[in-house]
């Protein structure tokens, strides 16, 4: 299975929702919290992705988007395919 990385903050409801889907599907993920030094961390991440909100989700270093994008992939049965499972 490919590696999933999710950039989050502790108070973001969309981050919590995205992690719940991954946990429900038993998909292991690496969580990177942006809580400390949020402004600088988000600026660096935004330069890479063009997004200015969290969560930001990557599958094997490929940016797939945020929470809504993750749920859309699941709804269209593409998430498992992307993960190689």
Secondary structure in CASP SS format (residue, H / E / C, confidence):
PFRMAT SS
TARGET T0000
AUTHOR 0000-0000-0000
METHOD secondary structure of the structure
MODEL  1
X C 1.00
X C 1.00
X C 1.00
X E 1.00
X E 1.00
X E 1.00
X E 1.00
X E 1.00
X C 1.00
X C 1.00
X C 1.00
X C 1.00
X H 1.00
X H 1.00
X H 1.00
X H 1.00
X H 1.00
X H 1.00
X H 1.00
X H 1.00
X H 1.00
X H 1.00
X H 1.00
X H 1.00
X C 1.00
X C 1.00
X C 1.00
X C 1.00
X C 1.00
X E 1.00
X E 1.00
X E 1.00
X E 1.00
X C 1.00
X C 1.00
X C 1.00
X C 1.00
X H 1.00
X H 1.00
X H 1.00
X H 1.00
X H 1.00
X H 1.00
X H 1.00
X H 1.00
X H 1.00
X H 1.00
X H 1.00
X H 1.00
X C 1.00
X C 1.00
X C 1.00
X C 1.00
X C 1.00
X C 1.00
X E 1.00
X E 1.00
X E 1.00
X E 1.00
X C 1.00
X C 1.00
X E 1.00
X E 1.00
X E 1.00
X E 1.00
X C 1.00
X H 1.00
X H 1.00
X H 1.00
X H 1.00
X H 1.00
X H 1.00
X H 1.00
X H 1.00
X H 1.00
X C 1.00
X C 1.00
X C 1.00
X H 1.00
X H 1.00
X H 1.00
X H 1.00
X H 1.00
X C 1.00
X C 1.00
END
